Amino acid sequence: MKSEYYELRYIETSTKESNTFSLFDESKERLTLLDLVYSHDRILLLGNPGIGKTTELKHLFKILWEEKNVNKLVPLFVNVKNFRQTSTIDDIIQFDGWKKMPSVIFIFDGLDEIGNIQDFISELENFMSKYSKLKLKFLISCRTNIYQKYLINISKFEIAYLKNLSYYQIDQILKEKFKLEIPHKEVEQYFTLLQTPFNLDLFASYYAQNGKFPDSQKDSWELFLNEQIENARLKLIKRFSIPKALMTSALQQVAVTNELMQQNAIEEEDLLKLLGNNGIEIFQELPFITKLQSTDSYVFIHKNYQEYFAAQYISSLSDDEIIKFISADSIYRIKPSLFNTTTFLLNILEGEKLDILKKWLFDYEIEILFFADSNRINPALQNEIFESYFKDICINKTFWISHNGKIPLNHLAKFAGFDFLIKEIRSRNNQNRPRVSALEVLSHKSLLDEEKNIVKEEFLKILTNEERPIQAEILRSIKSQNLHKEDPGFLLEVLQLTKNSGNRDIAHQIISIYSDLEDFENDDELLISEVKYYFSARDNTIRGTEHHIAHMILSTNDRELHLKLLSILFDDNYGLNSKSIFYDNFNNKLIERAKIFSEDYSYVIKLTEIAFAGDHRITNNPVLQNLLVEIEITPEIIVHILKKEHLSTNVLYSICTFLNKPAIDSIVNSYETGELIFTSPKNIESFRNWLSYHSTDLAFYLEDKFVKTGYIFSSPLKTEAEIQLLIDKRNAFQLYNFNLLFCKNEIIEEIKLYFKKHDVVELSNPEFQKLFFKWYDEFGYHGVQYTIHTVIETALRRYNEVSSEKIINLFNDPYFYLSVIKTALGHSSLKIYTIVKEHILLIDSLTKSIVPKIDFKNVVSIDPNDPGMYTTTKYYRYLKIVLYFDLEYNIQQNKEFYLNALEFGNISSHSFDKENSFIDHVLNRIGDEEVIKAKVSSNILNGDLIYFAKLDHINYAINKELSKCYKKIGEYLIDDQSMALQDNIFEKYLFLIKDPLKFLKSYCKDPKTFEFWYGIKLIKKYNLDNQFILDAALNYLATDEITFVDDAINILFFLNYNGALLHYSKFLEKTISTHLDSSGTFPNDLGNYTILNELNLYESLFNMVYTQSDSNSFYLNLSRKFITGLTSNLSDTEQGYIEIQQILLKIKDNLLLQDYSKVVDHKLFYVNDLIETSNNSHLKSKSTKLSFKDAISLLK
């Protein structure tokens, strides 16, 4: 067995009401988890037990780790089963340096394996908020049933389902991992059981030993477990004499205890109490068990082991005890955490116990029956189970058959009766969901020939008369059942009925069908029409159509069809391009295919015409360039293209890539004969110059050929030696220019020469600009900033006109010379050189000559009426430039300078990292923290600080707890409220002062401002004065202001205020009447709200929110989320559940009495969804986990 073998897995995503799975129900329509990681920042990966979520996450981690230097995305794999109620996410991340990484993806495995899921979700929300400024991605795995039953609401996460193994994948794993060649019929017989890797491993191991598959899951499990336990017993026999039954009993006791406590790990202390001294010693060495790193806890190596052993234990109970054990308190529903355990139980029990459990499940938890072994349920009962489930889900609840993703469609198809499905498909029900759902199931069902005939007849009737969504599903079913290949006449009728539909789903299905036909080139006009329509329209659904196009491009033997598809692929007017195709090695395969077709000369001509049809098509598309290079376009074709495109400059530029000497000969000959006429003679010179970028030799060759025709170039092409001479000359000047900067006397002489050369006495800025550009034309040193120009530009900032004398006199001012040096060194042409000691000495002397001139009392003048406004003086500029050279070139000054400069902060705009500030820099220069503390305190208490200096000082004073500054800091924060929002200053300050509430109340001045509500949030966060924030919210809601209504309403829900729902209702009503595109609002603290006496408003809220039938609309989507959350919250208590159910059932009854419309259908869907939400919340409240003490009592 090749244990390390990995088979690539695929995922799918869906929306709630539309049931539109974006990807992918066919082998050519596939999305991997890696694809989703690159397109989304938050992903929740769901899947049934044993489907391979952990393996997939580990494989993803491996790929991302190998590519981390390329993609700049660092993966961190975190097993969240180590999370405890007292943990933080920071605690379980074992790598401290992650915050310094450019981008991180956290891969959290096993959300459903945590004792208290909601604690983790809450901590995750805090963690994401805390590090929201970092570039982070999050990927979390969880079992589907746990996610749905516990109503995990994680904000803004893309929901993805890990798909079951396909037949092809199963076959590959059997061959590659287990070296088994198993006949198709045998695999097909057990297909539904083999679709999860966990089961496949068990069944394959059984097959390897016995030459056949087991008759049931039970047989496979028992063989595997017995072997493992016997091997362990033999290893332990020298130390312990222990029967297998005792070992099994220990495993069962621990497993069922964990299940009762809804956890995966058990502490060593609890193990001792459960098993005793001898028992724990044995247990620690049993198979299926591992010790969690750095803990005293033990876990089963896979949750399925725990669940199976728990099921074994439960199977020993009486009928009544079994039902009581698996069901939630006082209601007929299975505890969500025992869903998979009950599935195992169903396949373990025998005789009367099995019959009683099946009857109970049929009545109350029918979903589980679909996971039973085939020998557990006879065909008649299977049909009955499916019909009951279908009527409940699709007709009564108006959901899609696959609405929750828990039951694979092929499981459903195995249970479904053909006659029942056809009856539902024929039904002219007002709503499409039951019919589409029946079609979905039919697509996965094995049909007899006579059944296929019935299906074809029915499909043609439907395609003739029915709406587009039904037609799209019919087409999908036709392909799934292979009817498009088996009956060409039938397919022709189908295509005639569905072509030109104007519907992208139908167009996709037609393209999908064509791609699956060996002779799909027939009637390619219909295909091309559908392809053009599909890729000219736009919507938000990803269907994988590109894969079908790629398949046809590479597979068709029809050159014309191949070219037609390529013309769409390379046409920017369509939403199809080579970058959007994720087909394995598509570009290389396309080249190989084109080489085969290029044996036909006309193919090469047409492909080249496609390549040069757009202005920049060939230039912007490397795939197309490589394609033409590989098939080697001839000189005749190049001339043909130039003629066809009228020698446009774009084509001349693009075609240079493909030229050689014979091609140039053909071009020049055609030019001489008049066959090629350039639109402008200058274009020939441009053509030569563009060619020189690709090949100097070819450019000289072209120049020579054109010169012989009599064409005269304005300047000859330079040789490589001439070009290198120019480069050397430019580099020499650039170095001279750099050194000139530090030689004042030479600068002065060059200034004199500059004015003399240009015969000017004074220069204004417009006159200088003319000379500036003339210099570049004369010398050609583009990209070089001439030092003399820097000097003149700097002087012109002081005077409107400058003479050489004025400029020379300016060099008496060290600030002027420093300004010239600073400007020049900032230019890219001088950044390549290193500042040496003599340069540093010059700058040092200049800065030290300017420092004594700084009057620190007159650096800025602050406006007394607006402390945030200030004007600067020349001393500000002196200080700024000295600090610049200090911070950038380490040119230091005396301690007195730094103490004085401290008051003005980082005015040089130097970028400090997060761990340091300007004050830290000054401390580094002075070396005495007490002196710095004293100066900071003095500046805060006595100085008029400008904004950024003030911010720096306050941060420092808070971090160093300079208590004598607290009062003044409070005044600053109140006077300039925006400052409180910087660097978390406000909260840090609150923890230091004696009366934070008093301060916060003084801060909350104007309810029309963000700062007011920031203060309110902090009072709320630390529970300082609930009455104050309630009054603030109610007072605001009594006004006509709307900006902070969300904040005010959230306060009411946070406080569980009797009236919160009324205010929400009023706000929503006002929103609907004034904002036709509003998304509504969702109070973040809705979870606190438990009041039932406002439920008289529930129905009107429902009717306001669910007004549109467009399921994809974002209109009021937050308010829909609010009603879902409200329903869940209030159903958490028995009375709340009763009242919510009564209201929802009343709404549903009233809707059922109304005539059908899309709005009614829309509302019915959502009222059923809310009923489900309410039921799940109620179930959750009844499924409380037991303490270890209670679990032990129950076992005993």
Secondary structure, 3 states (H helix, E strand, C coil): CCCCCCCCCCEEECCCCCCCCCECCECCECECHHHHHHHCCEEEEEECCCCCHHHHHHHHHHHHHHCHHHHCCEEEEEEHHHCCCCCCHHHHCCCHHHHHCCCEEEEEECHHHCCCHHHHHHHHHHHHHHCCCCCEEEEEEEEHHHHHHCCCCCCCCEEEEECCCCHHHHHHHHHHCCCCCCCHHHHHHCCCCCCCHHHHHHHHHHHHHHCCCCCCHHHHHHHHHHHHHHHHHHHHCCCCCCCHHHHHHHHHHHHHHHHHCCCCEEEHHHHHHHHHHHHHHHHCCCCCEEECCCCCEEEECCHHHHHHHHHHHHHCCCHHHHHHHHECCCCCCECHHHHHHHHHHHCCCCHHHHHHHHHHHHHHCHHHHHHCCHHHCCHHHHHHHHHHHHHHHHHHCCCCCCCCCCCCHHHHHHHCCHHHHHHHHHCCCCCCHHHHHHHHHHHCCCCCHHHHHHHHHHHHHHHHHCCHHHHHHHHHHHHHCCHHHHCHHHHHHHHHHHCCCCCHHHHHHHHHHHHCCCCCCCCHHHHHHHHHHHHHCCCCCCCCHHHHHHHHHHHCCCHHHHHHHHHHHCCCCCCCCHHHCCCCCHHHHHHHHHHHHCCCHHHHHHHHHHHCCCCCCCCCCHHHHHHHHHHCCCHHHHHHHHHHCCCCHHHHHHHHHHCCHHHHHHHHHHHHHCCCCCCCCHHHHHHHHHHHHHCHHHHHHHHHHHHHCCCCCCCCCCCHHHHHHHHHHHHHHHHHHHHHCCCHHHHHHHHHHHHHHCCCCEEEHHHHHHHHHHHHHHHCCCCCCCHHHHHHHHHHCCCCEEEHHHHHHHCCCHHHHHHHHHHHHCCCCCCCCCCCHHHHHHHHHHHHHHHHHCCHHHCEEECCCCCCCEEECHHHHHHHHHHHHHHHHCCCCCHHHHHHHHHHCCCCCCCCCCCCCHHHHHHHHHCCHHHHHHHHHHHHHHCCCCHHHHHHHHHHHHHCCCHHHHHHHHHHHHHCHHHHHHHHHHHHHHCCCCCHHHHHHHHCCCCCCHHHHHHHHHHHHCCCCHHHHHHHHHHHHCCCCCCCHHHHHHHHHHCCCCCHHHHHHHHHHHHHHHCCCCCCCCCCCHHHCCCCCCHHHHHHHHHHHCCCCCCCCCCCHHHHHHHHHHHHHHCCCHHHHHHHHHHHHHHHHHHHHCCCCHHHHHHHHHHHHHHHHHHHHHHHHHCCCCCHHHHHHHHC
